[in-house]
Each structure stands twice: as C-alpha cells, then as structure tokens.
C-alpha cells in the first residue's frame, strides 16, 4: 500500500517539475541583451533575455522590465542589477504607458 502511494506521489511531483516552464526547450546558445524599450525590438519571442539597466539605483527598473517582457510560464531571475528571463512580446504595448 505504502509503495503505491509513494509511486503515485513521486510521479505527480515529477510530472509537475517536467511541466514547469511550459514544456518547451529554450535555446541556450544566445541571449538578447537590452537596457531600453527601444532595444527590445531586437529580441524574439521565446528567446532567453537579459535586461541590464544603464544606471543603478532605481530598484523598480528590474521589476518593470520583468512585468513588461518576461514570460512568466518560465523561471524569472532578478536582482537590483537586472533580469534574466524568457522574452515575450505579449505585453509590449504596455511599455509606452
């Protein structure tokens, strides 16, 4: 009985881990780098991206970049120094507001 419960639980956990990130592979061989909204025009949907602000001190900038350009179906890493995530253009119209 316990063996069955363990197998079912482990399978459910493993399935959840495998599905994290939308189930798609991200190309690790290149990265789009940007520090302005204008520079995001070079980025492609689904591409690994790195936001690196030109200036430090505004701790909101990385969060704004993540809110506008990160695909939250994948992991997002951020600090005061920048954001690394999978790029999306789904909310790009919000950038001008």
MODELLER restraints for C-alpha pairs under 7 A, 6 or more apart:
rsr = mdl.restraints
at = mdl.atoms
rsr.add(forms.Gaussian(group=physical.xy_distance, feature=features.Distance(at['CA:20:A'], at['CA:74:A']), mean=6.96, stdev=0.5))
rsr.add(forms.Gaussian(group=physical.xy_distance, feature=features.Distance(at['CA:21:A'], at['CA:73:A']), mean=5.14, stdev=0.5))
rsr.add(forms.Gaussian(group=physical.xy_distance, feature=features.Distance(at['CA:21:A'], at['CA:74:A']), mean=4.06, stdev=0.5))
rsr.add(forms.Gaussian(group=physical.xy_distance, feature=features.Distance(at['CA:21:A'], at['CA:75:A']), mean=6.70, stdev=0.5))
rsr.add(forms.Gaussian(group=physical.xy_distance, feature=features.Distance(at['CA:22:A'], at['CA:73:A']), mean=5.67, stdev=0.5))
rsr.add(forms.Gaussian(group=physical.xy_distance, feature=features.Distance(at['CA:22:A'], at['CA:74:A']), mean=6.69, stdev=0.5))
rsr.add(forms.Gaussian(group=physical.xy_distance, feature=features.Distance(at['CA:26:A'], at['CA:47:A']), mean=6.94, stdev=0.5))
rsr.add(forms.Gaussian(group=physical.xy_distance, feature=features.Distance(at['CA:26:A'], at['CA:48:A']), mean=6.95, stdev=0.5))
rsr.add(forms.Gaussian(group=physical.xy_distance, feature=features.Distance(at['CA:27:A'], at['CA:47:A']), mean=6.89, stdev=0.5))
rsr.add(forms.Gaussian(group=physical.xy_distance, feature=features.Distance(at['CA:31:A'], at['CA:47:A']), mean=6.74, stdev=0.5))
rsr.add(forms.Gaussian(group=physical.xy_distance, feature=features.Distance(at['CA:31:A'], at['CA:48:A']), mean=4.99, stdev=0.5))
rsr.add(forms.Gaussian(group=physical.xy_distance, feature=features.Distance(at['CA:31:A'], at['CA:49:A']), mean=5.14, stdev=0.5))
rsr.add(forms.Gaussian(group=physical.xy_distance, feature=features.Distance(at['CA:31:A'], at['CA:50:A']), mean=6.83, stdev=0.5))
rsr.add(forms.Gaussian(group=physical.xy_distance, feature=features.Distance(at['CA:32:A'], at['CA:43:A']), mean=5.54, stdev=0.5))
rsr.add(forms.Gaussian(group=physical.xy_distance, feature=features.Distance(at['CA:32:A'], at['CA:47:A']), mean=6.94, stdev=0.5))
rsr.add(forms.Gaussian(group=physical.xy_distance, feature=features.Distance(at['CA:32:A'], at['CA:48:A']), mean=6.31, stdev=0.5))
rsr.add(forms.Gaussian(group=physical.xy_distance, feature=features.Distance(at['CA:32:A'], at['CA:49:A']), mean=4.52, stdev=0.5))
rsr.add(forms.Gaussian(group=physical.xy_distance, feature=features.Distance(at['CA:32:A'], at['CA:50:A']), mean=6.11, stdev=0.5))
rsr.add(forms.Gaussian(group=physical.xy_distance, feature=features.Distance(at['CA:33:A'], at['CA:49:A']), mean=5.82, stdev=0.5))
rsr.add(forms.Gaussian(group=physical.xy_distance, feature=features.Distance(at['CA:33:A'], at['CA:50:A']), mean=4.78, stdev=0.5))
rsr.add(forms.Gaussian(group=physical.xy_distance, feature=features.Distance(at['CA:33:A'], at['CA:51:A']), mean=5.95, stdev=0.5))
rsr.add(forms.Gaussian(group=physical.xy_distance, feature=features.Distance(at['CA:34:A'], at['CA:40:A']), mean=5.94, stdev=0.5))
rsr.add(forms.Gaussian(group=physical.xy_distance, feature=features.Distance(at['CA:34:A'], at['CA:50:A']), mean=6.40, stdev=0.5))
rsr.add(forms.Gaussian(group=physical.xy_distance, feature=features.Distance(at['CA:34:A'], at['CA:51:A']), mean=5.07, stdev=0.5))
rsr.add(forms.Gaussian(group=physical.xy_distance, feature=features.Distance(at['CA:34:A'], at['CA:52:A']), mean=6.28, stdev=0.5))
rsr.add(forms.Gaussian(group=physical.xy_distance, feature=features.Distance(at['CA:35:A'], at['CA:51:A']), mean=5.55, stdev=0.5))
rsr.add(forms.Gaussian(group=physical.xy_distance, feature=features.Distance(at['CA:35:A'], at['CA:52:A']), mean=5.17, stdev=0.5))
rsr.add(forms.Gaussian(group=physical.xy_distance, feature=features.Distance(at['CA:35:A'], at['CA:53:A']), mean=4.82, stdev=0.5))
rsr.add(forms.Gaussian(group=physical.xy_distance, feature=features.Distance(at['CA:35:A'], at['CA:54:A']), mean=6.11, stdev=0.5))
rsr.add(forms.Gaussian(group=physical.xy_distance, feature=features.Distance(at['CA:37:A'], at['CA:95:A']), mean=6.98, stdev=0.5))
rsr.add(forms.Gaussian(group=physical.xy_distance, feature=features.Distance(at['CA:44:A'], at['CA:87:A']), mean=6.91, stdev=0.5))
rsr.add(forms.Gaussian(group=physical.xy_distance, feature=features.Distance(at['CA:45:A'], at['CA:87:A']), mean=5.61, stdev=0.5))
rsr.add(forms.Gaussian(group=physical.xy_distance, feature=features.Distance(at['CA:45:A'], at['CA:88:A']), mean=4.91, stdev=0.5))
rsr.add(forms.Gaussian(group=physical.xy_distance, feature=features.Distance(at['CA:45:A'], at['CA:89:A']), mean=6.15, stdev=0.5))
rsr.add(forms.Gaussian(group=physical.xy_distance, feature=features.Distance(at['CA:46:A'], at['CA:86:A']), mean=5.56, stdev=0.5))
rsr.add(forms.Gaussian(group=physical.xy_distance, feature=features.Distance(at['CA:46:A'], at['CA:87:A']), mean=5.26, stdev=0.5))
rsr.add(forms.Gaussian(group=physical.xy_distance, feature=features.Distance(at['CA:46:A'], at['CA:88:A']), mean=6.05, stdev=0.5))
rsr.add(forms.Gaussian(group=physical.xy_distance, feature=features.Distance(at['CA:47:A'], at['CA:86:A']), mean=5.52, stdev=0.5))
rsr.add(forms.Gaussian(group=physical.xy_distance, feature=features.Distance(at['CA:47:A'], at['CA:87:A']), mean=5.35, stdev=0.5))
rsr.add(forms.Gaussian(group=physical.xy_distance, feature=features.Distance(at['CA:48:A'], at['CA:85:A']), mean=5.85, stdev=0.5))
rsr.add(forms.Gaussian(group=physical.xy_distance, feature=features.Distance(at['CA:48:A'], at['CA:86:A']), mean=4.52, stdev=0.5))
rsr.add(forms.Gaussian(group=physical.xy_distance, feature=features.Distance(at['CA:48:A'], at['CA:87:A']), mean=6.02, stdev=0.5))
rsr.add(forms.Gaussian(group=physical.xy_distance, feature=features.Distance(at['CA:49:A'], at['CA:84:A']), mean=5.64, stdev=0.5))
rsr.add(forms.Gaussian(group=physical.xy_distance, feature=features.Distance(at['CA:49:A'], at['CA:85:A']), mean=5.43, stdev=0.5))
rsr.add(forms.Gaussian(group=physical.xy_distance, feature=features.Distance(at['CA:49:A'], at['CA:86:A']), mean=5.75, stdev=0.5))
rsr.add(forms.Gaussian(group=physical.xy_distance, feature=features.Distance(at['CA:49:A'], at['CA:87:A']), mean=5.68, stdev=0.5))
rsr.add(forms.Gaussian(group=physical.xy_distance, feature=features.Distance(at['CA:50:A'], at['CA:83:A']), mean=5.63, stdev=0.5))
rsr.add(forms.Gaussian(group=physical.xy_distance, feature=features.Distance(at['CA:50:A'], at['CA:84:A']), mean=4.54, stdev=0.5))
rsr.add(forms.Gaussian(group=physical.xy_distance, feature=features.Distance(at['CA:50:A'], at['CA:85:A']), mean=6.70, stdev=0.5))
rsr.add(forms.Gaussian(group=physical.xy_distance, feature=features.Distance(at['CA:51:A'], at['CA:65:A']), mean=6.97, stdev=0.5))
rsr.add(forms.Gaussian(group=physical.xy_distance, feature=features.Distance(at['CA:51:A'], at['CA:82:A']), mean=5.30, stdev=0.5))
rsr.add(forms.Gaussian(group=physical.xy_distance, feature=features.Distance(at['CA:51:A'], at['CA:83:A']), mean=5.00, stdev=0.5))
rsr.add(forms.Gaussian(group=physical.xy_distance, feature=features.Distance(at['CA:51:A'], at['CA:84:A']), mean=6.46, stdev=0.5))
rsr.add(forms.Gaussian(group=physical.xy_distance, feature=features.Distance(at['CA:52:A'], at['CA:81:A']), mean=6.52, stdev=0.5))
rsr.add(forms.Gaussian(group=physical.xy_distance, feature=features.Distance(at['CA:52:A'], at['CA:82:A']), mean=4.71, stdev=0.5))
rsr.add(forms.Gaussian(group=physical.xy_distance, feature=features.Distance(at['CA:52:A'], at['CA:83:A']), mean=6.85, stdev=0.5))
rsr.add(forms.Gaussian(group=physical.xy_distance, feature=features.Distance(at['CA:53:A'], at['CA:82:A']), mean=6.43, stdev=0.5))
rsr.add(forms.Gaussian(group=physical.xy_distance, feature=features.Distance(at['CA:56:A'], at['CA:81:A']), mean=6.98, stdev=0.5))
rsr.add(forms.Gaussian(group=physical.xy_distance, feature=features.Distance(at['CA:59:A'], at['CA:80:A']), mean=5.49, stdev=0.5))
rsr.add(forms.Gaussian(group=physical.xy_distance, feature=features.Distance(at['CA:62:A'], at['CA:78:A']), mean=6.69, stdev=0.5))
rsr.add(forms.Gaussian(group=physical.xy_distance, feature=features.Distance(at['CA:62:A'], at['CA:80:A']), mean=6.48, stdev=0.5))
rsr.add(forms.Gaussian(group=physical.xy_distance, feature=features.Distance(at['CA:62:A'], at['CA:82:A']), mean=5.32, stdev=0.5))
rsr.add(forms.Gaussian(group=physical.xy_distance, feature=features.Distance(at['CA:62:A'], at['CA:83:A']), mean=5.83, stdev=0.5))
rsr.add(forms.Gaussian(group=physical.xy_distance, feature=features.Distance(at['CA:66:A'], at['CA:83:A']), mean=6.71, stdev=0.5))
rsr.add(forms.Gaussian(group=physical.xy_distance, feature=features.Distance(at['CA:68:A'], at['CA:91:A']), mean=5.55, stdev=0.5))
rsr.add(forms.Gaussian(group=physical.xy_distance, feature=features.Distance(at['CA:68:A'], at['CA:92:A']), mean=6.11, stdev=0.5))
rsr.add(forms.Gaussian(group=physical.xy_distance, feature=features.Distance(at['CA:68:A'], at['CA:94:A']), mean=6.82, stdev=0.5))
rsr.add(forms.Gaussian(group=physical.xy_distance, feature=features.Distance(at['CA:68:A'], at['CA:95:A']), mean=6.53, stdev=0.5))
rsr.add(forms.Gaussian(group=physical.xy_distance, feature=features.Distance(at['CA:69:A'], at['CA:87:A']), mean=5.51, stdev=0.5))
rsr.add(forms.Gaussian(group=physical.xy_distance, feature=features.Distance(at['CA:69:A'], at['CA:88:A']), mean=5.24, stdev=0.5))
rsr.add(forms.Gaussian(group=physical.xy_distance, feature=features.Distance(at['CA:69:A'], at['CA:89:A']), mean=6.31, stdev=0.5))
rsr.add(forms.Gaussian(group=physical.xy_distance, feature=features.Distance(at['CA:69:A'], at['CA:91:A']), mean=6.79, stdev=0.5))
rsr.add(forms.Gaussian(group=physical.xy_distance, feature=features.Distance(at['CA:69:A'], at['CA:92:A']), mean=6.77, stdev=0.5))
rsr.add(forms.Gaussian(group=physical.xy_distance, feature=features.Distance(at['CA:70:A'], at['CA:85:A']), mean=5.67, stdev=0.5))
rsr.add(forms.Gaussian(group=physical.xy_distance, feature=features.Distance(at['CA:70:A'], at['CA:86:A']), mean=5.65, stdev=0.5))
rsr.add(forms.Gaussian(group=physical.xy_distance, feature=features.Distance(at['CA:70:A'], at['CA:87:A']), mean=5.01, stdev=0.5))
rsr.add(forms.Gaussian(group=physical.xy_distance, feature=features.Distance(at['CA:70:A'], at['CA:88:A']), mean=5.62, stdev=0.5))
rsr.add(forms.Gaussian(group=physical.xy_distance, feature=features.Distance(at['CA:71:A'], at['CA:86:A']), mean=5.49, stdev=0.5))
rsr.add(forms.Gaussian(group=physical.xy_distance, feature=features.Distance(at['CA:71:A'], at['CA:87:A']), mean=5.85, stdev=0.5))
rsr.add(forms.Gaussian(group=physical.xy_distance, feature=features.Distance(at['CA:71:A'], at['CA:88:A']), mean=5.37, stdev=0.5))
rsr.add(forms.Gaussian(group=physical.xy_distance, feature=features.Distance(at['CA:74:A'], at['CA:86:A']), mean=6.59, stdev=0.5))
rsr.add(forms.Gaussian(group=physical.xy_distance, feature=features.Distance(at['CA:75:A'], at['CA:85:A']), mean=6.49, stdev=0.5))
rsr.add(forms.Gaussian(group=physical.xy_distance, feature=features.Distance(at['CA:76:A'], at['CA:84:A']), mean=6.11, stdev=0.5))
rsr.add(forms.Gaussian(group=physical.xy_distance, feature=features.Distance(at['CA:76:A'], at['CA:85:A']), mean=4.78, stdev=0.5))
rsr.add(forms.Gaussian(group=physical.xy_distance, feature=features.Distance(at['CA:77:A'], at['CA:83:A']), mean=5.68, stdev=0.5))
rsr.add(forms.Gaussian(group=physical.xy_distance, feature=features.Distance(at['CA:77:A'], at['CA:84:A']), mean=5.21, stdev=0.5))
rsr.add(forms.Gaussian(group=physical.xy_distance, feature=features.Distance(at['CA:77:A'], at['CA:85:A']), mean=6.41, stdev=0.5))
rsr.add(forms.Gaussian(group=physical.xy_distance, feature=features.Distance(at['CA:78:A'], at['CA:84:A']), mean=6.33, stdev=0.5))
